[in-house]
Amino acid sequence: MLAFRSRKCIYTSHIPEPTILVNQGDYVKITLKNQLSENTSIHWHGLIVPNRMDGFPGPGGSPVIRPGESFTYEFYVHQSGTLMYHSHVNTAVQEIIGLSGMFISRGVFDESLQRDMYCFYKNGPLRWIQTAGCQQVIK
């Protein structure tokens, strides 16, 4: 379960956010409880998911998650690759101050790797939190 925390604006207690590591073909079920004082969502950037699960509120039917509400994202991972997740509500603020992370899907025919590393840099106006972080992923 992912939960928002006060003004730091993070999904969990970590910056950078935890990497979600799955295998191609896996069924993913993630519940987001919005503890912010504003609406939010999670957009699964680059993932092929049903419109309602896409986290892009609007005509596709993906909901805005209001303060105090929860929403469960459920989908199968159809592709492999290094992708990301981030807020798609008030993105100019929410994404920069913490609401984003990596989503790695290992392909069914990928060679086995022992370790992988990525760096995620977020930058914004000085009054916001600026973060940079590298994370090692053990596969």
CYANA upper distance limits for C-alpha pairs under 8 A (distance plus 0.5 A):
  1 MET  CA     30 ILE  CA      6.45
  1 MET  CA     31 THR  CA      5.49
  1 MET  CA     32 LEU  CA      6.53
  1 MET  CA     33 LYS  CA      8.09
  2 LEU  CA     11 TYR  CA      5.92
  2 LEU  CA     12 THR  CA      6.49
  2 LEU  CA     30 ILE  CA      7.77
  2 LEU  CA     31 THR  CA      6.72
  2 LEU  CA     32 LEU  CA      5.35
  2 LEU  CA     33 LYS  CA      6.92
  3 ALA  CA     10 ILE  CA      8.36
  3 ALA  CA     11 TYR  CA      5.70
  3 ALA  CA     12 THR  CA      6.46
  3 ALA  CA     32 LEU  CA      6.31
  3 ALA  CA     33 LYS  CA      5.46
  3 ALA  CA     34 ASN  CA      6.61
  3 ALA  CA     35 GLN  CA      7.02
  4 PHE  CA      9 CYS  CA      6.81
  4 PHE  CA     10 ILE  CA      6.05
  4 PHE  CA     11 TYR  CA      5.25
  4 PHE  CA     12 THR  CA      7.08
  4 PHE  CA     33 LYS  CA      7.27
  4 PHE  CA     34 ASN  CA      5.99
  4 PHE  CA     35 GLN  CA      5.32
  4 PHE  CA     36 LEU  CA      6.50
  5 ARG  CA      9 CYS  CA      6.28
  5 ARG  CA     10 ILE  CA      6.37
  5 ARG  CA     11 TYR  CA      7.44
  5 ARG  CA     12 THR  CA      7.81
  5 ARG  CA     13 SER  CA      8.29
  5 ARG  CA     35 GLN  CA      6.54
  5 ARG  CA     36 LEU  CA      7.15
  6 SER  CA     35 GLN  CA      7.58
  6 SER  CA     36 LEU  CA      6.54
  7 ARG  CA     36 LEU  CA      8.21
  8 LYS  CA     97 ILE  CA      7.14
  8 LYS  CA     98 GLY  CA      7.40
  8 LYS  CA    129 ILE  CA      8.25
  9 CYS  CA     36 LEU  CA      7.95
  9 CYS  CA     94 GLN  CA      7.04
  9 CYS  CA     97 ILE  CA      6.58
  9 CYS  CA     98 GLY  CA      6.03
  9 CYS  CA     99 LEU  CA      6.72
 10 ILE  CA     14 HIS  CA      7.88
 10 ILE  CA     15 ILE  CA      8.01
 10 ILE  CA     17 GLU  CA      7.91
 10 ILE  CA     97 ILE  CA      8.08
 10 ILE  CA     98 GLY  CA      5.46
 10 ILE  CA     99 LEU  CA      5.63
 10 ILE  CA    100 SER  CA      8.42
 11 TYR  CA     17 GLU  CA      7.44
 11 TYR  CA     98 GLY  CA      8.21
 11 TYR  CA     99 LEU  CA      6.58
 11 TYR  CA    100 SER  CA      8.40
 12 THR  CA     17 GLU  CA      7.14
 12 THR  CA     18 PRO  CA      8.32
 13 SER  CA     17 GLU  CA      8.27
 14 HIS  CA     18 PRO  CA      7.25
 15 ILE  CA     98 GLY  CA      7.43
 15 ILE  CA    131 THR  CA      7.97
 15 ILE  CA    133 GLY  CA      7.70
 16 PRO  CA     98 GLY  CA      7.91
 16 PRO  CA    100 SER  CA      8.27
 16 PRO  CA    101 GLY  CA      7.03
 16 PRO  CA    120 PHE  CA      7.74
 16 PRO  CA    131 THR  CA      8.21
 16 PRO  CA    132 ALA  CA      7.93
 16 PRO  CA    133 GLY  CA      6.26
 16 PRO  CA    134 CYS  CA      8.21
 16 PRO  CA    135 GLN  CA      8.32
 17 GLU  CA     98 GLY  CA      8.15
 17 GLU  CA     99 LEU  CA      8.19
 17 GLU  CA    100 SER  CA      6.98
 17 GLU  CA    101 GLY  CA      5.42
 17 GLU  CA    102 MET  CA      8.05
 18 PRO  CA    101 GLY  CA      6.92
 18 PRO  CA    102 MET  CA      7.74
 19 THR  CA    101 GLY  CA      6.68
 19 THR  CA    102 MET  CA      5.36
 19 THR  CA    103 PHE  CA      6.24
 19 THR  CA    104 ILE  CA      7.66
 19 THR  CA    137 VAL  CA      8.11
 20 ILE  CA    102 MET  CA      6.86
 20 ILE  CA    103 PHE  CA      5.24
 20 ILE  CA    104 ILE  CA      6.65
 21 LEU  CA    103 PHE  CA      6.60
 21 LEU  CA    104 ILE  CA      5.42
 21 LEU  CA    105 SER  CA      6.54
 21 LEU  CA    106 ARG  CA      8.22
 22 VAL  CA     26 ASP  CA      7.05
 22 VAL  CA    103 PHE  CA      8.40
 22 VAL  CA    104 ILE  CA      6.81
 22 VAL  CA    105 SER  CA      5.38
 22 VAL  CA    106 ARG  CA      6.82
 23 ASN  CA     77 VAL  CA      8.00
 23 ASN  CA     80 SER  CA      7.97
 23 ASN  CA    105 SER  CA      5.55
 23 ASN  CA    106 ARG  CA      5.14
 23 ASN  CA    107 GLY  CA      6.72
 23 ASN  CA    108 VAL  CA      7.61
 24 GLN  CA     77 VAL  CA      5.93
 24 GLN  CA     78 HIS  CA      6.34
 24 GLN  CA     79 GLN  CA      6.18
 24 GLN  CA     80 SER  CA      6.07
 24 GLN  CA    105 SER  CA      6.16
 24 GLN  CA    106 ARG  CA      6.20
 24 GLN  CA    107 GLY  CA      5.62
 24 GLN  CA    108 VAL  CA      6.58
 25 GLY  CA     76 TYR  CA      6.51
 25 GLY  CA     77 VAL  CA      5.58
 25 GLY  CA     78 HIS  CA      6.09
 25 GLY  CA     79 GLN  CA      8.10
 26 ASP  CA     76 TYR  CA      6.12
 26 ASP  CA     77 VAL  CA      6.04
 27 TYR  CA     74 GLU  CA      7.76
 27 TYR  CA     75 PHE  CA      6.26
 27 TYR  CA     76 TYR  CA      4.86
 27 TYR  CA     77 VAL  CA      6.94
 28 VAL  CA     73 TYR  CA      8.16
 28 VAL  CA     74 GLU  CA      6.00
 28 VAL  CA     75 PHE  CA      5.89
 28 VAL  CA     76 TYR  CA      6.51
 28 VAL  CA     77 VAL  CA      7.73
 29 LYS  CA     72 THR  CA      7.19
 29 LYS  CA     73 TYR  CA      6.12
 29 LYS  CA     74 GLU  CA      4.93
 29 LYS  CA     75 PHE  CA      7.30
 30 ILE  CA     72 THR  CA      6.04
 30 ILE  CA     73 TYR  CA      5.71
 30 ILE  CA     74 GLU  CA      7.10
 31 THR  CA     70 SER  CA      7.25
 31 THR  CA     71 PHE  CA      6.11
 31 THR  CA     72 THR  CA      4.55
 31 THR  CA     73 TYR  CA      6.63
 32 LEU  CA     70 SER  CA      5.93
 32 LEU  CA     71 PHE  CA      5.95
 32 LEU  CA     72 THR  CA      6.73
 32 LEU  CA     73 TYR  CA      8.34
 33 LYS  CA     68 GLY  CA      7.29
 33 LYS  CA     69 GLU  CA      6.40
 33 LYS  CA     70 SER  CA      4.68
 33 LYS  CA     71 PHE  CA      7.19
 34 ASN  CA     39 ASN  CA      8.12
 34 ASN  CA     40 THR  CA      7.60
 34 ASN  CA     65 ILE  CA      7.07
 34 ASN  CA     66 ARG  CA      7.18
 34 ASN  CA     67 PRO  CA      5.77
 34 ASN  CA     68 GLY  CA      5.89
 34 ASN  CA     69 GLU  CA      6.24
 34 ASN  CA     70 SER  CA      6.63
 35 GLN  CA     67 PRO  CA      6.33
 35 GLN  CA     68 GLY  CA      6.13
 36 LEU  CA     67 PRO  CA      6.17
 36 LEU  CA     68 GLY  CA      8.13
 37 SER  CA     67 PRO  CA      6.01
 38 GLU  CA     66 ARG  CA      7.07
 38 GLU  CA     67 PRO  CA      6.21
 39 ASN  CA     64 VAL  CA      6.71
 39 ASN  CA     65 ILE  CA      5.96
 39 ASN  CA     66 ARG  CA      4.99
 39 ASN  CA     67 PRO  CA      6.40
 39 ASN  CA     89 VAL  CA      7.26
 40 THR  CA     64 VAL  CA      6.45
 40 THR  CA     65 ILE  CA      5.77
 40 THR  CA     66 ARG  CA      7.19
 40 THR  CA     87 SER  CA      6.81
 40 THR  CA     88 HIS  CA      7.35
 40 THR  CA     89 VAL  CA      5.53
 40 THR  CA     90 ASN  CA      8.02
 41 SER  CA     55 GLY  CA      5.95
 41 SER  CA     56 PHE  CA      7.91
 41 SER  CA     57 PRO  CA      8.23
 41 SER  CA     63 PRO  CA      8.02
 41 SER  CA     64 VAL  CA      6.39
 41 SER  CA     65 ILE  CA      6.26
 41 SER  CA     86 HIS  CA      8.44
 41 SER  CA     87 SER  CA      5.69
 41 SER  CA     88 HIS  CA      6.25
 41 SER  CA     89 VAL  CA      6.71
 42 ILE  CA     54 ASP  CA      8.13
 42 ILE  CA     55 GLY  CA      5.34
 42 ILE  CA     56 PHE  CA      8.19
 42 ILE  CA     85 TYR  CA      6.91
 42 ILE  CA     86 HIS  CA      5.89
 42 ILE  CA     87 SER  CA      5.16
 42 ILE  CA     88 HIS  CA      6.76
 43 HIS  CA     54 ASP  CA      5.99
 43 HIS  CA     55 GLY  CA      4.50
 43 HIS  CA     56 PHE  CA      6.35
 43 HIS  CA     85 TYR  CA      6.06
 43 HIS  CA     86 HIS  CA      5.86
 43 HIS  CA     87 SER  CA      6.28
 43 HIS  CA     88 HIS  CA      6.29
 44 TRP  CA     54 ASP  CA      6.54
 44 TRP  CA     55 GLY  CA      7.23
 44 TRP  CA     83 LEU  CA      8.42
 44 TRP  CA     84 MET  CA      6.85
 44 TRP  CA     85 TYR  CA      5.12
 44 TRP  CA     86 HIS  CA      7.36
 45 HIS  CA     83 LEU  CA      6.78
 45 HIS  CA     84 MET  CA      5.80
 45 HIS  CA     85 TYR  CA      5.93
 45 HIS  CA     86 HIS  CA      7.76
 46 GLY  CA     83 LEU  CA      6.47
 46 GLY  CA     84 MET  CA      7.75
 47 LEU  CA     77 VAL  CA      7.80
 47 LEU  CA     78 HIS  CA      8.30
 47 LEU  CA     79 GLN  CA      7.83
 47 LEU  CA     83 LEU  CA      7.78
 48 ILE  CA     77 VAL  CA      7.82
 48 ILE  CA     78 HIS  CA      7.12
 48 ILE  CA     79 GLN  CA      7.99
 49 VAL  CA     53 MET  CA      6.68
 49 VAL  CA     54 ASP  CA      6.48
 49 VAL  CA     75 PHE  CA      6.66
 49 VAL  CA     76 TYR  CA      7.80
 49 VAL  CA     77 VAL  CA      8.13
 50 PRO  CA     54 ASP  CA      6.84
 50 PRO  CA     75 PHE  CA      7.84
 51 ASN  CA     55 GLY  CA      8.48
 51 ASN  CA     60 GLY  CA      5.73
 51 ASN  CA     61 GLY  CA      6.86
 51 ASN  CA     62 SER  CA      6.71
 52 ARG  CA     60 GLY  CA      6.81
 52 ARG  CA     61 GLY  CA      5.43
 52 ARG  CA     62 SER  CA      4.51
 52 ARG  CA     63 PRO  CA      7.62
 53 MET  CA     62 SER  CA      6.41
 53 MET  CA     73 TYR  CA      6.06
 53 MET  CA     74 GLU  CA      7.17
 53 MET  CA     75 PHE  CA      7.66
 54 ASP  CA     62 SER  CA      6.66
 55 GLY  CA     62 SER  CA      5.97
 55 GLY  CA     63 PRO  CA      7.51
 55 GLY  CA     64 VAL  CA      8.38
 55 GLY  CA     87 SER  CA      8.17
 55 GLY  CA     88 HIS  CA      7.04
 56 PHE  CA     60 GLY  CA      8.10
 56 PHE  CA     62 SER  CA      6.34
 56 PHE  CA     63 PRO  CA      8.27
 56 PHE  CA     88 HIS  CA      6.25
 56 PHE  CA     89 VAL  CA      8.46
 57 PRO  CA     61 GLY  CA      7.09
 57 PRO  CA     62 SER  CA      5.26
 57 PRO  CA     63 PRO  CA      5.89
 57 PRO  CA     64 VAL  CA      6.22
 57 PRO  CA     88 HIS  CA      7.90
 57 PRO  CA     89 VAL  CA      8.24
 58 GLY  CA     62 SER  CA      6.98
 58 GLY  CA     63 PRO  CA      8.08
 64 VAL  CA     89 VAL  CA      8.24
 65 ILE  CA     69 GLU  CA      6.52
 65 ILE  CA     70 SER  CA      7.06
 65 ILE  CA     71 PHE  CA      7.24
 66 ARG  CA     70 SER  CA      8.47
 77 VAL  CA    105 SER  CA      8.01
 79 GLN  CA    105 SER  CA      7.56
 79 GLN  CA    107 GLY  CA      7.60
 80 SER  CA    104 ILE  CA      7.90
 80 SER  CA    105 SER  CA      5.09
 80 SER  CA    106 ARG  CA      5.77
 80 SER  CA    107 GLY  CA      5.23
 81 GLY  CA    104 ILE  CA      6.40
 81 GLY  CA    105 SER  CA      5.73
 81 GLY  CA    106 ARG  CA      6.96
 81 GLY  CA    107 GLY  CA      7.81
 82 THR  CA    102 MET  CA      7.74
 82 THR  CA    103 PHE  CA      6.66
 82 THR  CA    104 ILE  CA      5.07
 82 THR  CA    105 SER  CA      6.95
 83 LEU  CA    102 MET  CA      6.44
 83 LEU  CA    103 PHE  CA      5.37
 83 LEU  CA    104 ILE  CA      6.30
 83 LEU  CA    105 SER  CA      8.26
 84 MET  CA    100 SER  CA      7.64
 84 MET  CA    101 GLY  CA      6.09
 84 MET  CA    102 MET  CA      4.64
 84 MET  CA    103 PHE  CA      5.19
 84 MET  CA    104 ILE  CA      8.12
 85 TYR  CA    100 SER  CA      5.86
 85 TYR  CA    101 GLY  CA      5.86
 85 TYR  CA    102 MET  CA      6.61
 85 TYR  CA    103 PHE  CA      6.98
 86 HIS  CA     95 GLU  CA      6.62
 86 HIS  CA     99 LEU  CA      5.98
 86 HIS  CA    100 SER  CA      4.50
 86 HIS  CA    101 GLY  CA      7.04
 87 SER  CA     91 THR  CA      6.53
 87 SER  CA     94 GLN  CA      6.88
 87 SER  CA     95 GLU  CA      6.29
 87 SER  CA     99 LEU  CA      6.25
 87 SER  CA    100 SER  CA      7.16
 88 HIS  CA     95 GLU  CA      8.46
 89 VAL  CA     94 GLN  CA      7.86
 90 ASN  CA     94 GLN  CA      6.45
 91 THR  CA     95 GLU  CA      5.59
 91 THR  CA     96 ILE  CA      7.90
 92 ALA  CA     96 ILE  CA      7.04
 93 VAL  CA     97 ILE  CA      6.71
 94 GLN  CA     98 GLY  CA      6.94
 94 GLN  CA     99 LEU  CA      6.13
 95 GLU  CA     99 LEU  CA      5.14
 95 GLU  CA    100 SER  CA      6.35
 96 ILE  CA    122 LYS  CA      6.20
 96 ILE  CA    123 ASN  CA      6.84
 96 ILE  CA    124 GLY  CA      6.64
 96 ILE  CA    128 TRP  CA      8.35
 96 ILE  CA    129 ILE  CA      8.14
 96 ILE  CA    130 GLN  CA      8.05
 97 ILE  CA    122 LYS  CA      8.15
 97 ILE  CA    124 GLY  CA      8.39
 97 ILE  CA    128 TRP  CA      6.84
 97 ILE  CA    129 ILE  CA      5.92
 97 ILE  CA    130 GLN  CA      7.43
 97 ILE  CA    131 THR  CA      8.44
 98 GLY  CA    122 LYS  CA      8.47
 98 GLY  CA    129 ILE  CA      8.47
101 GLY  CA    120 PHE  CA      8.44
106 ARG  CA    110 ASP  CA      7.08
112 SER  CA    139 LYS  CA      8.36
113 LEU  CA    139 LYS  CA      6.84
114 GLN  CA    138 ILE  CA      6.61
114 GLN  CA    139 LYS  CA      5.92
115 ARG  CA    136 GLN  CA      7.34
115 ARG  CA    137 VAL  CA      6.20
115 ARG  CA    138 ILE  CA      5.29
115 ARG  CA    139 LYS  CA      6.31
116 ASP  CA    136 GLN  CA      6.40
116 ASP  CA    137 VAL  CA      5.65
116 ASP  CA    138 ILE  CA      7.15
116 ASP  CA    139 LYS  CA      8.00
117 MET  CA    134 CYS  CA      7.53
117 MET  CA    135 GLN  CA      6.35
117 MET  CA    136 GLN  CA      5.09
117 MET  CA    137 VAL  CA      6.47
118 TYR  CA    134 CYS  CA      6.24
118 TYR  CA    135 GLN  CA      6.44
118 TYR  CA    136 GLN  CA      7.44
119 CYS  CA    132 ALA  CA      7.92
119 CYS  CA    133 GLY  CA      6.28
119 CYS  CA    134 CYS  CA      4.72
119 CYS  CA    135 GLN  CA      7.08
120 PHE  CA    132 ALA  CA      6.43
120 PHE  CA    133 GLY  CA      6.07
120 PHE  CA    134 CYS  CA      6.79
121 TYR  CA    131 THR  CA      6.69
121 TYR  CA    132 ALA  CA      4.86
121 TYR  CA    133 GLY  CA      6.96
122 LYS  CA    130 GLN  CA      6.47
122 LYS  CA    131 THR  CA      5.89
122 LYS  CA    132 ALA  CA      6.58
123 ASN  CA    129 ILE  CA      8.40
123 ASN  CA    130 GLN  CA      5.65
123 ASN  CA    131 THR  CA      7.28
124 GLY  CA    128 TRP  CA      6.75
124 GLY  CA    129 ILE  CA      7.90
124 GLY  CA    130 GLN  CA      6.82
126 LEU  CA    130 GLN  CA      7.97
